[in-house]
């Protein structure tokens, strides 16, 4: 009879354990050009994000393949973006120090530059670091071109968040293995994931990030602050990672040109 008992999901819904995934729900407050709350659902095989403007991103490993959908609840439409490599989606190359053609990579030893500052973020005391991504990665190239900078606030006090981020790393690993067939490339990006895990073990999880970018042609700059405000371990319904019935497919402009 116990097997027939229903469990409570993140939203208080009754969900059969067979139709749910173990995971974490992380709520973040975003302050910047688009302010509001960001909700993240993290499991080992699927990820969902609800952005402050109400858009939804769904990524998952389905039947051994990486799937990525962008949903617009206002228009009841979705775009299949599964053609994108999870390497670019996740932005994990910043954890690597690579040669110019990205053929050989290693752990980037100076990714985090200590500022010597300790800051109170919600219930946690966090250490502030400047992020120093490799110049020949997408993140580093954009930072160099835009003249921006990013700071992260790490703490080992946020125990449940650290576990959630470790689960995120496992999801990244599963997604990469489902989409990259070149052994050397997969090896490089698994180095990035191991580096993520080392950062979590040594410094803890990021409870806040400050990203400043210059505004082209107009001068000045803009800053986005993302701060964790809640973390919950729970069972997440599988339906959370599915495109809702009734949504219509919408192609990206360049996809239509290719056809």
C-alpha positions as CSV (number, residue, x, y, z in Angstrom):
1,X,0.0,0.0,0.0
2,X,2.9,2.4,0.8
3,X,3.9,2.2,-2.9
4,X,0.6,3.6,-3.8
5,X,0.9,6.6,-1.5
6,X,1.2,10.0,-3.3
7,X,3.9,12.5,-2.6
8,X,3.8,16.2,-2.4
9,X,5.5,18.1,-5.3
10,X,7.1,21.6,-5.2
11,X,3.7,23.2,-5.8
12,X,1.8,21.2,-3.3
13,X,0.3,19.0,-6.0
14,X,-0.3,15.3,-5.5
15,X,2.1,13.4,-7.7
16,X,2.7,9.7,-8.2
17,X,6.4,8.8,-7.3
18,X,6.7,7.0,-10.7
19,X,5.8,10.3,-12.5
20,X,8.2,12.5,-10.6
21,X,12.0,13.1,-10.4
22,X,14.1,13.8,-7.4
23,X,15.4,17.3,-7.6
24,X,15.7,20.8,-6.3
25,X,13.7,24.0,-6.8
26,X,15.8,27.1,-6.5
27,X,14.2,30.6,-6.4
28,X,16.4,33.6,-7.3
29,X,15.8,37.4,-7.2
30,X,17.0,39.2,-10.4
31,X,17.6,42.9,-10.3
32,X,18.6,44.6,-13.6
33,X,17.1,45.3,-17.0
34,X,14.4,42.7,-16.4
35,X,13.8,42.4,-12.7
36,X,11.8,39.8,-11.0
37,X,12.1,36.2,-9.7
38,X,13.7,33.3,-11.6
39,X,12.6,29.8,-10.8
40,X,14.9,26.8,-11.5
41,X,14.0,23.1,-11.4
42,X,17.1,20.9,-11.3
43,X,17.3,17.1,-11.7
44,X,19.9,14.7,-13.0
45,X,18.2,14.4,-16.4
46,X,16.1,17.5,-16.8
47,X,16.2,21.3,-16.1
48,X,13.6,24.0,-16.3
49,X,13.9,27.7,-15.8
50,X,11.1,30.3,-15.6
51,X,12.6,33.7,-16.3
52,X,11.5,37.1,-14.7
53,X,9.6,38.0,-17.9
54,X,7.6,34.7,-17.8
55,X,9.5,32.9,-20.5
56,X,10.3,29.2,-20.0
57,X,13.4,27.2,-20.9
58,X,13.3,23.4,-20.8
59,X,16.4,21.2,-21.2
60,X,16.4,17.4,-20.8
61,X,17.9,14.1,-21.9
62,X,15.2,12.2,-23.7
63,X,15.7,8.8,-25.2
64,X,19.5,9.4,-25.1
65,X,19.3,12.8,-26.9
66,X,19.7,16.4,-25.7
67,X,16.4,18.4,-26.0
68,X,16.1,22.1,-25.5
69,X,12.8,24.1,-25.8
70,X,12.0,27.8,-25.4
71,X,8.4,28.4,-24.5
72,X,6.3,31.6,-24.6
73,X,3.2,31.1,-22.3
74,X,1.6,34.4,-23.6
75,X,1.5,33.2,-27.2
76,X,1.2,29.5,-26.4
77,X,4.2,28.8,-28.7
78,X,7.5,27.0,-28.4
79,X,10.7,26.8,-30.3
80,X,12.8,23.6,-30.6
81,X,16.4,24.7,-30.0
82,X,17.8,21.2,-29.6
83,X,20.3,21.9,-32.5
84,X,22.3,24.0,-30.0
85,X,25.2,22.3,-28.3
86,X,24.8,22.1,-24.5
87,X,28.4,23.4,-24.3
88,X,27.2,26.9,-25.4
89,X,23.9,26.7,-23.5
90,X,25.6,25.9,-20.2
91,X,28.5,28.2,-20.6
92,X,30.9,25.8,-18.9
93,X,33.9,26.5,-21.1
94,X,34.7,29.4,-18.7
95,X,36.1,26.7,-16.3
96,X,38.8,25.7,-18.9
97,X,42.1,27.0,-20.0
98,X,42.4,26.0,-23.6
99,X,44.7,26.6,-26.6
100,X,43.5,28.8,-29.4
101,X,41.5,26.2,-31.3
102,X,40.0,24.6,-28.1
103,X,41.7,21.3,-29.0
104,X,43.5,20.9,-25.7
105,X,42.1,22.1,-22.4
106,X,42.9,22.0,-18.7
107,X,41.5,23.3,-15.5
108,X,41.8,27.1,-15.3
109,X,43.8,27.7,-12.1
110,X,42.9,31.5,-11.8
111,X,39.2,31.3,-12.6
112,X,38.4,32.9,-9.3
113,X,40.3,35.9,-8.0
114,X,39.7,36.6,-4.3
115,X,38.7,40.2,-3.4
116,X,39.2,39.7,0.3
117,X,35.6,40.8,1.0
118,X,33.0,38.9,3.0
119,X,29.4,39.9,2.3
120,X,26.1,39.0,4.0
121,X,23.7,37.5,1.4
122,X,20.4,36.5,2.9
123,X,21.1,34.1,5.8
124,X,24.6,33.3,4.6
125,X,28.0,34.9,4.8
126,X,29.7,34.7,1.5
127,X,33.2,35.4,0.1
128,X,33.4,37.6,-3.0
129,X,35.4,36.6,-6.0
130,X,36.0,38.2,-9.4
131,X,35.4,35.7,-12.2
132,X,38.3,35.5,-14.7
133,X,37.2,33.3,-17.7
134,X,39.6,32.2,-20.4
135,X,40.0,34.9,-23.0
136,X,39.6,32.4,-25.9
137,X,36.2,31.0,-24.7
138,X,32.8,32.5,-25.6
139,X,32.4,34.0,-22.0
140,X,35.9,35.4,-22.0
141,X,35.6,36.8,-25.5
142,X,32.3,38.5,-24.8
143,X,33.7,39.9,-21.5
144,X,36.7,41.3,-23.4
145,X,34.5,42.7,-26.3
146,X,31.9,44.3,-24.0
147,X,34.3,45.4,-21.3
148,X,32.3,43.9,-18.5
149,X,33.1,42.0,-15.4
150,X,31.4,39.5,-13.1
151,X,31.6,38.8,-9.4
152,X,30.4,35.7,-7.6
153,X,29.7,35.3,-3.9
154,X,30.5,31.8,-2.7
155,X,29.7,30.1,0.6
156,X,29.8,26.6,2.2
157,X,27.0,27.6,4.6
158,X,24.3,27.0,1.9
159,X,24.4,23.2,2.2
160,X,21.2,22.4,0.3
161,X,22.2,24.8,-2.5
162,X,25.6,23.0,-2.8
163,X,23.7,19.7,-3.3
164,X,21.5,21.3,-5.9
165,X,24.5,22.6,-7.8
166,X,26.1,19.2,-7.7
167,X,23.0,17.8,-9.2
168,X,23.2,20.5,-11.9
169,X,26.7,19.3,-12.6
170,X,25.4,15.7,-13.0
171,X,22.7,17.0,-15.4
172,X,25.4,18.8,-17.4
173,X,27.4,15.6,-17.6
174,X,24.4,13.6,-18.8
175,X,23.5,16.2,-21.4
176,X,27.0,16.4,-22.7
177,X,27.3,12.7,-23.1
178,X,24.1,12.6,-25.0
179,X,25.2,15.1,-27.6
180,X,29.0,15.0,-28.0
181,X,30.4,12.1,-30.0
182,X,34.0,13.4,-30.2
183,X,36.0,11.8,-27.4
184,X,38.5,14.6,-27.0
185,X,35.9,17.3,-26.9
186,X,33.9,15.3,-24.3
187,X,37.0,14.8,-22.2
188,X,37.6,18.6,-22.2
189,X,34.1,19.5,-21.1
190,X,34.1,16.8,-18.4
191,X,37.2,18.6,-17.1
192,X,35.1,21.7,-16.8
193,X,32.4,19.8,-14.9
194,X,35.0,18.4,-12.5
195,X,36.3,21.9,-12.0
196,X,32.7,23.0,-11.1
197,X,32.6,20.3,-8.5
198,X,36.0,21.2,-7.1
199,X,34.8,24.8,-6.6
200,X,31.7,23.6,-4.8
201,X,33.8,21.5,-2.5
202,X,36.4,24.1,-1.8
203,X,34.4,27.4,-1.8
204,X,30.7,26.4,-1.8
205,X,27.9,27.5,-4.0
206,X,27.2,30.9,-5.5
207,X,24.4,32.7,-3.6
208,X,24.8,35.9,-5.6
209,X,26.4,37.1,-8.8
210,X,26.9,40.7,-10.1
211,X,27.4,41.0,-13.9
212,X,28.3,44.4,-15.4
213,X,28.3,45.0,-19.2
214,X,29.0,48.1,-21.2
215,X,26.1,49.3,-23.4
216,X,27.4,49.6,-27.0
217,X,27.0,53.0,-28.8
218,X,25.3,54.6,-25.8
219,X,28.1,54.6,-23.3
220,X,27.7,53.7,-19.6
221,X,27.0,50.2,-18.4
222,X,24.3,48.1,-16.8
223,X,24.5,45.6,-14.0
224,X,22.4,42.5,-13.2
225,X,22.4,41.1,-9.7
226,X,21.1,37.6,-9.2
227,X,20.6,36.4,-5.6
228,X,19.4,33.1,-4.2
229,X,16.4,33.5,-1.9
230,X,15.1,29.9,-1.5
231,X,16.1,26.3,-2.1
232,X,13.9,23.2,-1.7
233,X,14.6,19.6,-2.2
234,X,11.5,17.9,-3.6
235,X,10.0,15.6,-6.1
236,X,9.3,17.4,-9.4
237,X,6.5,16.1,-11.7
238,X,7.8,14.8,-15.1
239,X,5.1,17.0,-16.7
240,X,7.1,20.1,-15.7
241,X,9.7,19.2,-18.3
242,X,7.2,18.7,-21.2
243,X,5.8,21.2,-23.7
244,X,2.2,21.7,-22.7
245,X,-0.5,20.3,-24.9
246,X,-1.9,23.0,-27.2
247,X,1.4,24.9,-27.7
248,X,2.3,25.5,-31.4
249,X,5.8,25.1,-32.8
250,X,7.5,28.2,-33.9
251,X,10.7,28.2,-36.0
252,X,13.5,30.6,-35.6
253,X,14.0,33.0,-38.6
254,X,17.3,31.5,-39.8
255,X,15.8,28.0,-39.5
256,X,13.1,29.0,-42.0
257,X,15.7,30.4,-44.3
258,X,17.7,27.2,-44.3
259,X,14.6,25.2,-45.3
